[in-house]
Amino acid sequence: MTHHEAFEHHEHPGQTGSSKTCRVCSSAHSPEQSHMGICNNCGYKILIVLFIVMIAVSYVAWFGIL
């Protein structure tokens, strides 16, 4: 039984070479400058937004505004 061509491995355009693309901004970066496919710049922005959301939620929980 022969394998169907759909089961053959094909190179994906985003996985060739040593640069990867960010999942958030789609910019090219090296694998050393990323974590889980997200570049450092977007990672810092996400952390800042999460920090602000945590402060807002704790304020709401503390003062019972919700």
N, C-alpha and C positions, 0 to 999 in steps of 0.2 A: 504494500500500500504506500503510495507516495503522499507527501505532505502537500497540502493546498498552499498556494502562494500567499494567502492571508496569514499563514503561520510563520512565514519567513520574517526574519528581523530586518527592519528598515531603519535607516538613520533618520532621526527627527531633526528638523531644522534648528530647533532651540537647544539641542544637545550636542552639537558639533563644536569642536575646539575647546579651549579652556575657559571661555567666558560664558556666563549664564545670564539669564534675564530675571529681573525682579518680578515677583508675583503681583506686586502692587502697582509699580510705576512702569514696568516693562523696559527699564533701562538695563544696558549690559553692564555686568560687573564681574570681577574675578571671584572664584569660590571662597577665597580667603576673606572677602569683604561681605560675606553674607551668612545668614543663619536660617535654615529651613527655607531657602529660596527667596528670602526677603533681604534686600540690601540694607546696609547699616543706616543710611539716611532715613529710609522708610521705617526701619525698626525703631529708631529714636522718636520719630513722629508718632508712631503707634503707642509707644510707652508714655509719651507726654499726654496724649489723649486719654489713655487708660487712667493715668494718675489724676487728671482733672475730673474724669467721671467718678473715680473712687472718692474724691473729696466731695463732690456734689451729692453722691449717694449717702455718704456718712453724715453730711449736713442735714439731709432730709431725714435720715433715721434718727439723728440726735435730737432734732427739734420737732419732729413729728409733723412736718409740713404736708406730707403726702396724704 
